[in-house]
Amino acid sequence: MQEEHHDADALPPSENSPRETDAALRKRSAEIRTRLTRLGRSDKGFVNPSVVRGSTVTFQSLDEFEEALACDLKDGPFTYGLLDTPTTRALAQAIAELDGADGAVLLESGLAAVGVAMLSQVKQGDHILMVDSCYGPSRILCEGMLKRMGVETEYYDPRVGQDGRPGIETLFRENTRLVFMESPGSVTFEMQDVPAIAAACRERDIITAIDNTWATPLGFRPIEHGVDMVVHALTKYVGGHSDVMLGAVTTRTRKLWDRVKITAMDLGHGVSPDDAWLGLRGLRTLAVRLDAQEHAAVQLARWLQTRSEVKRVLHPALPEDPGHAIFKRDFDRATGLFGVVLHPVDRASLARMLEGMAIFEMGYSWGGFESLLIPQHPLSERSVTPWTEDGTLLRVSVGLESVEHLTQDLADGLDRLTR
Ligand SMILES: Cc1ncc(COP(=O)(O)O)c(C=O)c1O
């Protein structure tokens, strides 16, 4: 996989992502692997930080008590459990460091992170450019609450600026405030030219944000490519065990961090230290889990391509994928989520396939240890780039089971389509 990832030469390297040699990539991945075992270990003695549950923090003097109101929210003394605890701070600092960010704000879910990132930047009368392949609830937020606030959202082609398409700057208006990306999209897996979009936005002082849940900081570090804010649903790969809901927004600058933190505070967001602790525990094994999940996903994707029931596999790590050149240029690795388009099947056959699976289960999440397989309906979730693929789209989230067993399960499932 790694060889495929760094061989060909379809796109010129972008300014901020000089082409890496395999050796440089291996060195970085080795460094991250070790760093994951060191980050957020704030306690002396025991290797893990303790779970500090609490609302109240008491002060020893009137000066201290009064100064707390003006203290540095990011690195200063703790003042109140909703804002920060030693456990939540340890995870926030770890995520920020992995992203090369100035700081991170933790939220109770990935969707809360999307919402707080957006709300921190927009006001009535502003215009947002949102990628058409975005996570469905991000679109619902734009069409619901943000519209009610008087913020207009316009959707754009995920491949804006690629293959002769006009660049993102052709969509800018006087009041464009924020451009939101997701690369690859978690339903249809189009890759975006993030460095080009970020550069165009910077010229016009437009803020950029990206949902980087698919890649995790181990696969892609958007801040290094010019992006201002990065959203993570830590619920997925970082948590990794399908037992915690958690999100984060990391920011390029302290000023952006302040805005995100104040928005989270205004809305009363706060993360449970137990959940933050689970996030930290997930980080310890993130690299080894991703190694297994990436490898298994590529093997399954390749195998699916050989099946007559399969029309197309959507996975940017495959050289034939339309997003592969960008993936190869900007990403260090893939993860375990991809799509597969079947030749059209009726609902009864699909139900026979999905309901009879021995290992794959149907569930709305991904990134956990358990493999999931669900139908997707992108047609209903897009507005400017209609999904024209004639077929049945399934999304595969590869867990930690044996690839042999997963392949057999899929083979039996595909056989059931025609039985
Ligand atoms: C791409 C993407 N972003 C954000 C989220 C939201 O994460 P959470 O479920 O933690 O709210 C999801 C959840 O499925 C997702 O797929």
The ligand as an SDF file (V2000), in Angstrom:
LIG
                    3D

 16 16  0  0  0  0  0  0  0  0999 V2000
  -17.4880   12.7000    8.8050 C   0  0  0  0  0  0  0  0  0  0  0  0
  -18.1700   12.8270   10.1410 C   0  0  0  0  0  0  0  0  0  0  0  0
  -18.0070   13.9360   10.8310 N   0  0  0  0  0  0  0  0  0  0  0  0
  -18.5960   14.1190   12.0300 C   0  0  0  0  0  0  0  0  0  0  0  0
  -19.3850   13.1190   12.5780 C   0  0  0  0  0  0  0  0  0  0  0  0
  -20.0600   13.3870   13.8740 C   0  0  0  0  0  0  0  0  0  0  0  0
  -19.4740   12.6940   14.9040 O   0  0  0  0  0  0  0  0  0  0  0  0
  -20.2980   12.3150   16.2040 P   0  0  0  0  0  0  0  0  0  0  0  0
  -21.0670   11.0820   15.8690 O   0  0  0  0  0  0  0  0  0  0  0  0
  -19.2560   12.1390   17.2380 O   0  0  0  0  0  0  0  0  0  0  0  0
  -21.2030   13.4550   16.4890 O   0  0  0  0  0  0  0  0  0  0  0  0
  -19.5590   11.9290   11.8950 C   0  0  0  0  0  0  0  0  0  0  0  0
  -20.4020   10.8650   12.4750 C   0  0  0  0  0  0  0  0  0  0  0  0
  -20.7460    9.8950   11.8430 O   0  0  0  0  0  0  0  0  0  0  0  0
  -18.9490   11.7750   10.6330 C   0  0  0  0  0  0  0  0  0  0  0  0
  -19.1090   10.6520    9.9090 O   0  0  0  0  0  0  0  0  0  0  0  0
  1  2  1  0
  2  3  1  0
  2 15  2  0
  3  4  2  0
  4  5  1  0
  5  6  1  0
  5 12  2  0
  6  7  1  0
  7  8  1  0
  8  9  2  0
  8 10  1  0
  8 11  1  0
 12 13  1  0
 12 15  1  0
 13 14  2  0
 15 16  1  0
M  END
$$$$
